[in-house]
Amino acid sequence: MRPMITTHILDTSRGRPAEGVSVKLFIVGNEAPIAIGCTNADGRVAEWSETIKPSAGNYRLEFDVAAYFSGMDETSFYSDIQIAFVVLDETEHYHVPLLLNPFGYSTYRGS
């Protein structure tokens, strides 16, 4: 498997993937994202706007969840969710899932 950074979102309040969520990937310390994506019907960012070749360092995923919930006429406590993580080994795959509902979220390092 080639090394990469991936993510997906499950909407735990509905028991299904969260489709249409804008996701940005940053290197911590840089204001401009290095890649932008949107979750598909499976809740995954299938394609990033740029090819991601991670190097060791600190990264941040930013999820625009307010727009997602607003699109369903629902209010979210969070306007966006930011998850910072560290890439230690450039040869590994870094999968960062987000479990989401309007008033809470959870994340972990997936496989």
C-alpha positions in Angstrom: 0.0 0.0 0.0 1.4 3.4 -0.8 1.6 5.8 2.1 -1.2 8.4 2.3 -3.5 10.3 4.5 -7.2 9.4 4.4 -10.3 10.1 6.3 -14.0 9.3 6.4 -17.0 10.5 8.4 -19.8 8.5 10.0 -22.9 10.4 11.2 -23.7 8.5 14.4 -27.0 10.4 14.8 -28.3 8.9 11.6 -26.3 5.7 11.5 -24.8 6.3 8.1 -21.9 8.0 6.3 -21.8 11.8 6.2 -21.9 12.8 2.5 -21.0 16.3 1.2 -18.7 17.4 4.0 -15.9 19.7 2.9 -12.5 18.6 4.3 -9.2 20.5 4.2 -5.8 19.1 5.0 -3.1 21.4 6.4 0.5 21.1 7.5 0.5 22.7 10.9 1.9 26.2 10.7 0.8 26.8 7.1 -2.3 28.9 6.5 -3.1 27.4 3.1 -4.4 23.9 2.9 -2.2 21.4 1.0 -5.3 19.5 -0.2 -9.1 19.9 -0.2 -11.7 17.2 -0.6 -15.4 16.4 -0.1 -16.9 13.3 1.4 -18.8 11.0 -1.0 -21.8 8.8 -0.4 -19.6 6.4 1.6 -18.5 9.3 3.8 -14.9 9.1 2.4 -12.8 11.7 0.7 -12.1 9.6 -2.4 -10.0 12.2 -4.1 -8.0 15.1 -2.8 -7.4 18.2 -4.9 -3.7 17.5 -4.7 -1.6 14.3 -4.5 -0.6 13.8 -0.9 2.9 12.5 -0.3 3.2 12.8 3.5 6.5 13.5 5.1 7.1 13.4 8.8 5.5 16.3 10.6 2.3 17.7 12.1 -0.9 17.8 10.1 -4.4 19.0 10.7 -7.7 18.0 9.1 -10.5 20.6 9.2 -14.1 19.4 8.6 -16.9 22.0 7.8 -19.6 20.3 9.8 -21.9 23.4 10.2 -22.6 23.4 6.4 -23.3 19.6 6.5 -25.9 19.9 9.3 -27.3 23.2 7.9 -28.0 21.3 4.7 -30.3 19.0 6.7 -32.0 22.0 8.5 -30.2 21.0 11.7 -28.0 23.1 13.9 -24.6 21.8 15.0 -22.9 22.9 18.2 -19.6 22.9 16.2 -19.0 25.1 13.2 -15.9 23.0 12.2 -13.9 20.2 13.7 -10.2 20.3 13.6 -8.1 17.2 14.2 -4.3 17.6 14.6 -2.1 14.5 14.3 1.5 13.6 13.7 3.0 11.6 10.8 6.0 9.8 12.2 6.8 7.3 9.5 6.4 8.4 5.9 6.0 4.8 4.8 2.8 4.2 6.8 -0.9 4.9 5.9 -2.6 7.4 8.2 -6.3 7.0 8.3 -8.2 9.5 10.5 -11.9 8.7 10.9 -14.5 11.1 12.4 -17.6 9.8 14.2 -20.0 12.8 14.2 -23.3 14.0 15.6 -24.6 17.6 16.1 -23.4 17.8 19.7 -20.3 15.6 19.8 -17.6 13.8 17.9 -14.9 11.2 18.3 -11.9 10.2 16.3 -9.1 7.6 16.4 -6.3 6.3 14.2 -7.8 3.8 11.8 -6.3 1.4 9.5 
